[in-house]
Amino acid sequence: MALPRGMVTVAEVRARALKRVAADQRGWAAVGGEGAVLEIVLHPPTERAALDDQSAAIAWVRAWQAADAADSTVEVTWGGRQWSRLGAQSVPERCVLRGADAIAAFAGAAPGREWRLMRDRAVHLRDAFAEQASSADALAAAIRTHGRTLQLLAEADFTTLLLVVAWLAEHPASGWRIRQLPIRGIDTKWLERHRPVVESLHAAVSGRVSLGLQGAPNLVRVRFLDPALRPGGLCDVIAPVEELATLDVSPSVVFVFENLETMFAMPDLPGAVVVHGGGYAAPRLGAIPWIQTGRVVYWGDLDSDGFAILHALRSSCADVTSVLMDEETLLAYRDLWVPEPKAAAGTYSTLTAGEQQTLDRIRSEGNIRLEQERIAWEFALSRLLLA
């Protein structure tokens, strides 16, 4: 049954309400949602259109009568018509839904439940932290940003969130580790999963960005390839950057690799150490003075990330030479290429002409990757020794 042209059905208004809920519910939660209004003109038929398909026009009117009678929050405005052939008729002209609750309820049972959960949790947060909040606007902004997260949290996690934010606000500089927090159910993994919403709410409540907790140590792995450089005779060391920075060593060359197996394969070499770069954390190596005193030789995967990391390393270390990151090496192992899952799309001003040419080739081939470990060790070691 085709409706006369232009008439808006109950189902179409429900769809518009659902779209409105999806777009606006976080904003409603932030401020309460009482002022939200959805008003839709229903475009009743003309007499000619009703005569063209009387059964469809009658069914449309009855559907709106049923919707008007079933839900007190739905305001349907009716208008009279005096038609020459059909006589006096009452037709729905306009539908108005006032308030977020009414809009969400009309959108459907599931959207209504989800909205009420978000609304109630936002109210709980405002009630819990109204007196502590640095500003009402800051708390509203945090609720708006993380409304969907608040909605999806399990009840136990929401309870834990309230306890964590309250404790952190009361202990601004505890210096404690996460494991020490006296909150039932809190652990390192919980905070890792929920850190964005914790940080946002904490900043809104306390006015401070830092959680005041002690973070994990910034660890770096180093192998001292020259026995004369080994602190206390240790070859393989994992230690915080701050502690490594205090070592009294002066290597002449520092290899920086992204692959641990490659680190382990390196033989003893006079004046040399090899450091695990740690991907995009590589710039932290610039905080270790004895790395800066030697020549840094970087070897990463032949892909866009490898060159992005090389560029980042050069931002903190002055003398960085790349090895095995040239077009000749790339093409020699064409059969071992794999697709790069997510290519880095930046531009890197510190690359040499040869490095840039290799990166351009990687991109022109469809963002491929040649992993460091795929290159034959005998060939790689000879190039590293030359460096």
SULZI-V217468 format. One line per field, one symbol per residue. ss: DSSP state (2 for helix, 1 for strand, 0 for the rest). phi: phi as a letter, one per 30 degrees, with the letter a starting at -180 (. if undefined). burial: b if it has 16 or more other ideal C-beta (glycine too) atoms within 10 Angstrom, else e. Layout:
ss = ???
phi = ???
burial = ???
//
This chain:
ss = 000000000222222222222222222222200000111110000022222202222222222222222200011111111110001111111111110222222220222222222222222222222000000222222222222222220022222222222222220000000222000000022222222222222222220000000000001111110022202220011111222200000000111110022222200000011111002222222220222220111110010222222222220000011100002222220222011000000000000022222222222200011102220022222222220
phi = .cdeejdcdeddddddddddeedcdddeddcjidddbbbbdchdddddddddadddddddddddddddddbddcccccbdbccdccidbcbdcabbccjddddddddkddddddddddedddddddddbeddedaddddddddddceddeddddedddddedddddddddbdbdiddeddddbdjdaddddddceedddddddddcicdddicddddddbcbcddcedcddiidccbcadeddddddcbbddbbdccccdddedddddbdicbbbddiiddeeddddceddddcdcccbbddaddedddedddddbbdcbccbibbdddeddbedcdbddebddcdcbdddddddddddddedddjhcbcdedddededdddddddd
burial = eebbeebbebeebeebbbebbeebbbebbbbebeebebeeebbbbebebbeebeebbeebbeebeebbeeeeebebeeeebeeeeeeebebbbbbebbbbbbbbbbbeeebbebbebbbebbeebbebbeeebeeeebbbebbbbbbebbbebeeebbebbebbbbbbbebeeeeeebeebeeeebeeebbeebeebbbbbbbbbbeeeebebeeeeeebbbbbbbeebbeeeeeebebebeebeebebebebbbbbbbeebbeebeebeebbbbbbbeeebbebbebebbeebbbbbbbbbbbbbbbbbbbbbebbeebebbbbbbebbeeeeeebeebeebbeeebeebeeebeebbeebbeeebbbbbbeebeeeebeeebeee
//
